[in-house]
Amino acid sequence: MAERSPATRRTLWLALVLVFAFLYIPIAVLVALSFNEGGLAFR
């Protein structure tokens, strides 16, 4: 198996981080907002 260049490695890590952020940030926001007593999140 060929060794990947450092630039390719960084690009793959960045893509991985972005995918996990896209999946888990909305879940974290929902959990945080579920403790809100009001009906709206911005009041």
PDBQT receptor file of N, H, CA, C and O in Angstrom, charges set to zero:
ATOM      1  N   MET A   1       0.848  -1.177   0.000  1.00  0.00    +0.000 N 
ATOM      2  CA  MET A   1       0.000   0.000   0.000  1.00  0.00    +0.000 C 
ATOM      3  C   MET A   1       0.894   1.241   0.000  1.00  0.00    +0.000 C 
ATOM      4  O   MET A   1       1.841   1.335   0.781  1.00  0.00    +0.000 OA
ATOM      5  N   ALA A   2       0.588   2.174  -0.868  1.00  0.00    +0.000 N 
ATOM      6  H   ALA A   2      -0.181   2.098  -1.502  1.00  0.00    +0.000 HD
ATOM      7  CA  ALA A   2       1.411   3.379  -1.011  1.00  0.00    +0.000 C 
ATOM      8  C   ALA A   2       1.149   4.349   0.142  1.00  0.00    +0.000 C 
ATOM      9  O   ALA A   2       0.023   4.482   0.619  1.00  0.00    +0.000 OA
ATOM     10  N   GLU A   3       2.197   5.010   0.568  1.00  0.00    +0.000 N 
ATOM     11  H   GLU A   3       3.113   4.902   0.181  1.00  0.00    +0.000 HD
ATOM     12  CA  GLU A   3       2.090   6.021   1.630  1.00  0.00    +0.000 C 
ATOM     13  C   GLU A   3       1.472   7.289   1.049  1.00  0.00    +0.000 C 
ATOM     14  O   GLU A   3       1.836   7.723  -0.044  1.00  0.00    +0.000 OA
ATOM     15  N   ARG A   4       0.540   7.875   1.787  1.00  0.00    +0.000 N 
ATOM     16  H   ARG A   4       0.244   7.523   2.675  1.00  0.00    +0.000 HD
ATOM     17  CA  ARG A   4      -0.108   9.107   1.326  1.00  0.00    +0.000 C 
ATOM     18  C   ARG A   4       0.760  10.309   1.667  1.00  0.00    +0.000 C 
ATOM     19  O   ARG A   4       1.501  10.303   2.650  1.00  0.00    +0.000 OA
ATOM     20  N   SER A   5       0.653  11.331   0.841  1.00  0.00    +0.000 N 
ATOM     21  H   SER A   5       0.051  11.335   0.042  1.00  0.00    +0.000 HD
ATOM     22  CA  SER A   5       1.409  12.550   1.098  1.00  0.00    +0.000 C 
ATOM     23  C   SER A   5       0.797  13.290   2.293  1.00  0.00    +0.000 C 
ATOM     24  O   SER A   5      -0.372  13.075   2.614  1.00  0.00    +0.000 OA
ATOM     25  N   PRO A   6       1.568  14.153   2.953  1.00  0.00    +0.000 N 
ATOM     26  CA  PRO A   6       1.034  14.904   4.102  1.00  0.00    +0.000 C 
ATOM     27  C   PRO A   6      -0.178  15.769   3.744  1.00  0.00    +0.000 C 
ATOM     28  O   PRO A   6      -1.098  15.910   4.550  1.00  0.00    +0.000 OA
ATOM     29  N   ALA A   7      -0.180  16.343   2.552  1.00  0.00    +0.000 N 
ATOM     30  H   ALA A   7       0.567  16.228   1.898  1.00  0.00    +0.000 HD
ATOM     31  CA  ALA A   7      -1.322  17.175   2.144  1.00  0.00    +0.000 C 
ATOM     32  C   ALA A   7      -2.585  16.324   2.005  1.00  0.00    +0.000 C 
ATOM     33  O   ALA A   7      -3.668  16.754   2.402  1.00  0.00    +0.000 OA
ATOM     34  N   THR A   8      -2.455  15.145   1.456  1.00  0.00    +0.000 N 
ATOM     35  H   THR A   8      -1.575  14.795   1.133  1.00  0.00    +0.000 HD
ATOM     36  CA  THR A   8      -3.604  14.248   1.313  1.00  0.00    +0.000 C 
ATOM     37  C   THR A   8      -4.096  13.796   2.679  1.00  0.00    +0.000 C 
ATOM     38  O   THR A   8      -5.299  13.700   2.920  1.00  0.00    +0.000 OA
ATOM     39  N   ARG A   9      -3.154  13.521   3.566  1.00  0.00    +0.000 N 
ATOM     40  H   ARG A   9      -2.176  13.599   3.370  1.00  0.00    +0.000 HD
ATOM     41  CA  ARG A   9      -3.506  13.114   4.923  1.00  0.00    +0.000 C 
ATOM     42  C   ARG A   9      -4.285  14.211   5.645  1.00  0.00    +0.000 C 
ATOM     43  O   ARG A   9      -5.287  13.926   6.300  1.00  0.00    +0.000 OA
ATOM     44  N   ARG A  10      -3.835  15.457   5.534  1.00  0.00    +0.000 N 
ATOM     45  H   ARG A  10      -3.020  15.688   5.002  1.00  0.00    +0.000 HD
ATOM     46  CA  ARG A  10      -4.529  16.585   6.165  1.00  0.00    +0.000 C 
ATOM     47  C   ARG A  10      -5.921  16.766   5.571  1.00  0.00    +0.000 C 
ATOM     48  O   ARG A  10      -6.880  17.044   6.291  1.00  0.00    +0.000 OA
ATOM     49  N   THR A  11      -6.025  16.609   4.256  1.00  0.00    +0.000 N 
ATOM     50  H   THR A  11      -5.246  16.384   3.671  1.00  0.00    +0.000 HD
ATOM     51  CA  THR A  11      -7.318  16.760   3.600  1.00  0.00    +0.000 C 
ATOM     52  C   THR A  11      -8.299  15.695   4.073  1.00  0.00    +0.000 C 
ATOM     53  O   THR A  11      -9.470  15.993   4.309  1.00  0.00    +0.000 OA
ATOM     54  N   LEU A  12      -7.837  14.467   4.213  1.00  0.00    +0.000 N 
ATOM     55  H   LEU A  12      -6.886  14.225   4.022  1.00  0.00    +0.000 HD
ATOM     56  CA  LEU A  12      -8.708  13.396   4.689  1.00  0.00    +0.000 C 
ATOM     57  C   LEU A  12      -9.146  13.628   6.140  1.00  0.00    +0.000 C 
ATOM     58  O   LEU A  12     -10.304  13.389   6.483  1.00  0.00    +0.000 OA
ATOM     59  N   TRP A  13      -8.224  14.093   6.993  1.00  0.00    +0.000 N 
ATOM     60  H   TRP A  13      -7.283  14.288   6.715  1.00  0.00    +0.000 HD
ATOM     61  CA  TRP A  13      -8.581  14.394   8.381  1.00  0.00    +0.000 C 
ATOM     62  C   TRP A  13      -9.579  15.538   8.446  1.00  0.00    +0.000 C 
ATOM     63  O   TRP A  13     -10.522  15.499   9.236  1.00  0.00    +0.000 OA
ATOM     64  N   LEU A  14      -9.376  16.564   7.614  1.00  0.00    +0.000 N 
ATOM     65  H   LEU A  14      -8.610  16.597   6.972  1.00  0.00    +0.000 HD
ATOM     66  CA  LEU A  14     -10.307  17.684   7.587  1.00  0.00    +0.000 C 
ATOM     67  C   LEU A  14     -11.697  17.222   7.158  1.00  0.00    +0.000 C 
ATOM     68  O   LEU A  14     -12.695  17.632   7.751  1.00  0.00    +0.000 OA
ATOM     69  N   ALA A  15     -11.770  16.377   6.141  1.00  0.00    +0.000 N 
ATOM     70  H   ALA A  15     -10.959  16.043   5.660  1.00  0.00    +0.000 HD
ATOM     71  CA  ALA A  15     -13.062  15.851   5.686  1.00  0.00    +0.000 C 
ATOM     72  C   ALA A  15     -13.724  15.027   6.785  1.00  0.00    +0.000 C 
ATOM     73  O   ALA A  15     -14.934  15.125   6.990  1.00  0.00    +0.000 OA
ATOM     74  N   LEU A  16     -12.949  14.226   7.482  1.00  0.00    +0.000 N 
ATOM     75  H   LEU A  16     -11.966  14.147   7.315  1.00  0.00    +0.000 HD
ATOM     76  CA  LEU A  16     -13.483  13.418   8.569  1.00  0.00    +0.000 C 
ATOM     77  C   LEU A  16     -14.038  14.294   9.687  1.00  0.00    +0.000 C 
ATOM     78  O   LEU A  16     -15.129  14.035  10.196  1.00  0.00    +0.000 OA
ATOM     79  N   VAL A  17     -13.296  15.324  10.069  1.00  0.00    +0.000 N 
ATOM     80  H   VAL A  17     -12.410  15.534   9.655  1.00  0.00    +0.000 HD
ATOM     81  CA  VAL A  17     -13.742  16.233  11.122  1.00  0.00    +0.000 C 
ATOM     82  C   VAL A  17     -15.014  16.958  10.700  1.00  0.00    +0.000 C 
ATOM     83  O   VAL A  17     -15.928  17.117  11.509  1.00  0.00    +0.000 OA
ATOM     84  N   LEU A  18     -15.085  17.395   9.460  1.00  0.00    +0.000 N 
ATOM     85  H   LEU A  18     -14.342  17.266   8.803  1.00  0.00    +0.000 HD
ATOM     86  CA  LEU A  18     -16.281  18.101   8.989  1.00  0.00    +0.000 C 
ATOM     87  C   LEU A  18     -17.503  17.193   8.976  1.00  0.00    +0.000 C 
ATOM     88  O   LEU A  18     -18.602  17.628   9.320  1.00  0.00    +0.000 OA
ATOM     89  N   VAL A  19     -17.324  15.939   8.585  1.00  0.00    +0.000 N 
ATOM     90  H   VAL A  19     -16.431  15.585   8.306  1.00  0.00    +0.000 HD
ATOM     91  CA  VAL A  19     -18.451  14.997   8.576  1.00  0.00    +0.000 C 
ATOM     92  C   VAL A  19     -18.942  14.753   9.993  1.00  0.00    +0.000 C 
ATOM     93  O   VAL A  19     -20.148  14.773  10.240  1.00  0.00    +0.000 OA
ATOM     94  N   PHE A  20     -18.021  14.521  10.933  1.00  0.00    +0.000 N 
ATOM     95  H   PHE A  20     -17.041  14.505  10.732  1.00  0.00    +0.000 HD
ATOM     96  CA  PHE A  20     -18.439  14.305  12.311  1.00  0.00    +0.000 C 
ATOM     97  C   PHE A  20     -19.086  15.557  12.891  1.00  0.00    +0.000 C 
ATOM     98  O   PHE A  20     -20.056  15.449  13.641  1.00  0.00    +0.000 OA
ATOM     99  N   ALA A  21     -18.580  16.731  12.567  1.00  0.00    +0.000 N 
ATOM    100  H   ALA A  21     -17.791  16.819  11.958  1.00  0.00    +0.000 HD
ATOM    101  CA  ALA A  21     -19.190  17.972  13.047  1.00  0.00    +0.000 C 
ATOM    102  C   ALA A  21     -20.605  18.121  12.481  1.00  0.00    +0.000 C 
ATOM    103  O   ALA A  21     -21.528  18.509  13.196  1.00  0.00    +0.000 OA
ATOM    104  N   PHE A  22     -20.765  17.813  11.199  1.00  0.00    +0.000 N 
ATOM    105  H   PHE A  22     -20.015  17.497  10.617  1.00  0.00    +0.000 HD
ATOM    106  CA  PHE A  22     -22.073  17.901  10.556  1.00  0.00    +0.000 C 
ATOM    107  C   PHE A  22     -23.071  16.956  11.228  1.00  0.00    +0.000 C 
ATOM    108  O   PHE A  22     -24.257  17.272  11.314  1.00  0.00    +0.000 OA
ATOM    109  N   LEU A  23     -22.607  15.814  11.697  1.00  0.00    +0.000 N 
ATOM    110  H   LEU A  23     -21.643  15.557  11.627  1.00  0.00    +0.000 HD
ATOM    111  CA  LEU A  23     -23.498  14.848  12.324  1.00  0.00    +0.000 C 
ATOM    112  C   LEU A  23     -23.776  15.154  13.792  1.00  0.00    +0.000 C 
ATOM    113  O   LEU A  23     -24.905  14.986  14.252  1.00  0.00    +0.000 OA
ATOM    114  N   TYR A  24     -22.769  15.598  14.531  1.00  0.00    +0.000 N 
ATOM    115  H   TYR A  24     -21.852  15.735  14.157  1.00  0.00    +0.000 HD
ATOM    116  CA  TYR A  24     -22.912  15.685  15.977  1.00  0.00    +0.000 C 
ATOM    117  C   TYR A  24     -23.257  17.071  16.506  1.00  0.00    +0.000 C 
ATOM    118  O   TYR A  24     -23.815  17.165  17.599  1.00  0.00    +0.000 OA
ATOM    119  N   ILE A  25     -22.960  18.137  15.800  1.00  0.00    +0.000 N 
ATOM    120  H   ILE A  25     -22.507  18.061  14.912  1.00  0.00    +0.000 HD
ATOM    121  CA  ILE A  25     -23.314  19.477  16.287  1.00  0.00    +0.000 C 
ATOM    122  C   ILE A  25     -24.830  19.651  16.397  1.00  0.00    +0.000 C 
ATOM    123  O   ILE A  25     -25.293  20.190  17.402  1.00  0.00    +0.000 OA
ATOM    124  N   PRO A  26     -25.622  19.223  15.412  1.00  0.00    +0.000 N 
ATOM    125  CA  PRO A  26     -27.079  19.350  15.600  1.00  0.00    +0.000 C 
ATOM    126  C   PRO A  26     -27.604  18.558  16.793  1.00  0.00    +0.000 C 
ATOM    127  O   PRO A  26     -28.529  19.007  17.469  1.00  0.00    +0.000 OA
ATOM    128  N   ILE A  27     -27.035  17.400  17.060  1.00  0.00    +0.000 N 
ATOM    129  H   ILE A  27     -26.283  17.035  16.511  1.00  0.00    +0.000 HD
ATOM    130  CA  ILE A  27     -27.454  16.617  18.222  1.00  0.00    +0.000 C 
ATOM    131  C   ILE A  27     -27.117  17.368  19.503  1.00  0.00    +0.000 C 
ATOM    132  O   ILE A  27     -27.935  17.416  20.422  1.00  0.00    +0.000 OA
ATOM    133  N   ALA A  28     -25.932  17.951  19.577  1.00  0.00    +0.000 N 
ATOM    134  H   ALA A  28     -25.268  17.912  18.830  1.00  0.00    +0.000 HD
ATOM    135  CA  ALA A  28     -25.530  18.708  20.760  1.00  0.00    +0.000 C 
ATOM    136  C   ALA A  28     -26.425  19.922  20.959  1.00  0.00    +0.000 C 
ATOM    137  O   ALA A  28     -26.770  20.253  22.093  1.00  0.00    +0.000 OA
ATOM    138  N   VAL A  29     -26.805  20.588  19.878  1.00  0.00    +0.000 N 
ATOM    139  H   VAL A  29     -26.525  20.319  18.956  1.00  0.00    +0.000 HD
ATOM    140  CA  VAL A  29     -27.698  21.748  19.979  1.00  0.00    +0.000 C 
ATOM    141  C   VAL A  29     -29.061  21.320  20.504  1.00  0.00    +0.000 C 
ATOM    142  O   VAL A  29     -29.634  21.997  21.358  1.00  0.00    +0.000 OA
ATOM    143  N   LEU A  30     -29.586  20.206  20.006  1.00  0.00    +0.000 N 
ATOM    144  H   LEU A  30     -29.120  19.656  19.312  1.00  0.00    +0.000 HD
ATOM    145  CA  LEU A  30     -30.880  19.724  20.487  1.00  0.00    +0.000 C 
ATOM    146  C   LEU A  30     -30.839  19.361  21.963  1.00  0.00    +0.000 C 
ATOM    147  O   LEU A  30     -31.781  19.651  22.701  1.00  0.00    +0.000 OA
ATOM    148  N   VAL A  31     -29.770  18.739  22.393  1.00  0.00    +0.000 N 
ATOM    149  H   VAL A  31     -29.005  18.503  21.793  1.00  0.00    +0.000 HD
ATOM    150  CA  VAL A  31     -29.641  18.391  23.807  1.00  0.00    +0.000 C 
ATOM    151  C   VAL A  31     -29.563  19.658  24.651  1.00  0.00    +0.000 C 
ATOM    152  O   VAL A  31     -30.214  19.747  25.692  1.00  0.00    +0.000 OA
ATOM    153  N   ALA A  32     -28.782  20.628  24.220  1.00  0.00    +0.000 N 
ATOM    154  H   ALA A  32     -28.253  20.556  23.374  1.00  0.00    +0.000 HD
ATOM    155  CA  ALA A  32     -28.652  21.875  24.977  1.00  0.00    +0.000 C 
ATOM    156  C   ALA A  32     -29.980  22.622  25.039  1.00  0.00    +0.000 C 
ATOM    157  O   ALA A  32     -30.329  23.168  26.085  1.00  0.00    +0.000 OA
ATOM    158  N   LEU A  33     -30.721  22.655  23.944  1.00  0.00    +0.000 N 
ATOM    159  H   LEU A  33     -30.437  22.212  23.094  1.00  0.00    +0.000 HD
ATOM    160  CA  LEU A  33     -31.987  23.388  23.922  1.00  0.00    +0.000 C 
ATOM    161  C   LEU A  33     -33.108  22.636  24.622  1.00  0.00    +0.000 C 
ATOM    162  O   LEU A  33     -34.129  23.237  24.955  1.00  0.00    +0.000 OA
ATOM    163  N   SER A  34     -32.949  21.364  24.848  1.00  0.00    +0.000 N 
ATOM    164  H   SER A  34     -32.119  20.876  24.577  1.00  0.00    +0.000 HD
ATOM    165  CA  SER A  34     -34.005  20.601  25.511  1.00  0.00    +0.000 C 
ATOM    166  C   SER A  34     -34.144  20.992  26.975  1.00  0.00    +0.000 C 
ATOM    167  O   SER A  34     -35.169  20.699  27.591  1.00  0.00    +0.000 OA
ATOM    168  N   PHE A  35     -33.131  21.649  27.548  1.00  0.00    +0.000 N 
ATOM    169  H   PHE A  35     -32.298  21.886  27.048  1.00  0.00    +0.000 HD
ATOM    170  CA  PHE A  35     -33.202  22.085  28.938  1.00  0.00    +0.000 C 
ATOM    171  C   PHE A  35     -33.788  23.485  29.074  1.00  0.00    +0.000 C 
ATOM    172  O   PHE A  35     -33.893  24.005  30.185  1.00  0.00    +0.000 OA
ATOM    173  N   ASN A  36     -34.170  24.099  27.961  1.00  0.00    +0.000 N 
ATOM    174  H   ASN A  36     -34.085  23.676  27.058  1.00  0.00    +0.000 HD
ATOM    175  CA  ASN A  36     -34.753  25.429  27.978  1.00  0.00    +0.000 C 
ATOM    176  C   ASN A  36     -36.197  25.343  28.489  1.00  0.00    +0.000 C 
ATOM    177  O   ASN A  36     -36.970  24.509  28.017  1.00  0.00    +0.000 OA
ATOM    178  N   GLU A  37     -36.561  26.199  29.449  1.00  0.00    +0.000 N 
ATOM    179  H   GLU A  37     -35.933  26.876  29.833  1.00  0.00    +0.000 HD
ATOM    180  CA  GLU A  37     -37.916  26.158  30.010  1.00  0.00    +0.000 C 
ATOM    181  C   GLU A  37     -38.936  26.842  29.119  1.00  0.00    +0.000 C 
ATOM    182  O   GLU A  37     -40.112  26.480  29.135  1.00  0.00    +0.000 OA
ATOM    183  N   GLY A  38     -38.506  27.818  28.346  1.00  0.00    +0.000 N 
ATOM    184  H   GLY A  38     -37.550  28.112  28.332  1.00  0.00    +0.000 HD
ATOM    185  CA  GLY A  38     -39.433  28.556  27.497  1.00  0.00    +0.000 C 
ATOM    186  C   GLY A  38     -39.795  27.781  26.240  1.00  0.00    +0.000 C 
ATOM    187  O   GLY A  38     -39.224  26.732  25.942  1.00  0.00    +0.000 OA
ATOM    188  N   GLY A  39     -40.760  28.329  25.517  1.00  0.00    +0.000 N 
ATOM    189  H   GLY A  39     -41.224  29.181  25.760  1.00  0.00    +0.000 HD
ATOM    190  CA  GLY A  39     -41.187  27.679  24.292  1.00  0.00    +0.000 C 
ATOM    191  C   GLY A  39     -40.233  27.915  23.140  1.00  0.00    +0.000 C 
ATOM    192  O   GLY A  39     -40.111  27.079  22.245  1.00  0.00    +0.000 OA
ATOM    193  N   LEU A  40     -39.548  29.067  23.159  1.00  0.00    +0.000 N 
ATOM    194  H   LEU A  40     -39.647  29.747  23.886  1.00  0.00    +0.000 HD
ATOM    195  CA  LEU A  40     -38.627  29.400  22.087  1.00  0.00    +0.000 C 
ATOM    196  C   LEU A  40     -37.184  29.351  22.600  1.00  0.00    +0.000 C 
ATOM    197  O   LEU A  40     -36.922  29.606  23.775  1.00  0.00    +0.000 OA
ATOM    198  N   ALA A  41     -36.283  29.029  21.724  1.00  0.00    +0.000 N 
ATOM    199  H   ALA A  41     -36.496  28.822  20.770  1.00  0.00    +0.000 HD
ATOM    200  CA  ALA A  41     -34.884  28.899  22.136  1.00  0.00    +0.000 C 
ATOM    201  C   ALA A  41     -34.208  30.249  22.323  1.00  0.00    +0.000 C 
ATOM    202  O   ALA A  41     -33.167  30.331  22.975  1.00  0.00    +0.000 OA
ATOM    203  N   PHE A  42     -34.788  31.319  21.756  1.00  0.00    +0.000 N 
ATOM    204  H   PHE A  42     -35.634  31.253  21.226  1.00  0.00    +0.000 HD
ATOM    205  CA  PHE A  42     -34.107  32.606  21.741  1.00  0.00    +0.000 C 
ATOM    206  C   PHE A  42     -34.665  33.590  22.760  1.00  0.00    +0.000 C 
ATOM    207  O   PHE A  42     -34.305  34.766  22.717  1.00  0.00    +0.000 OA
ATOM    208  N   ARG A  43     -35.507  33.169  23.650  1.00  0.00    +0.000 N 
ATOM    209  H   ARG A  43     -35.800  32.213  23.685  1.00  0.00    +0.000 HD
ATOM    210  CA  ARG A  43     -36.058  34.064  24.670  1.00  0.00    +0.000 C 
ATOM    211  C   ARG A  43     -35.466  33.782  26.002  1.00  0.00    +0.000 C 
ATOM    212  O   ARG A  43     -35.812  34.440  26.983  1.00  0.00    +0.000 OA
TER     213      ARG A  43
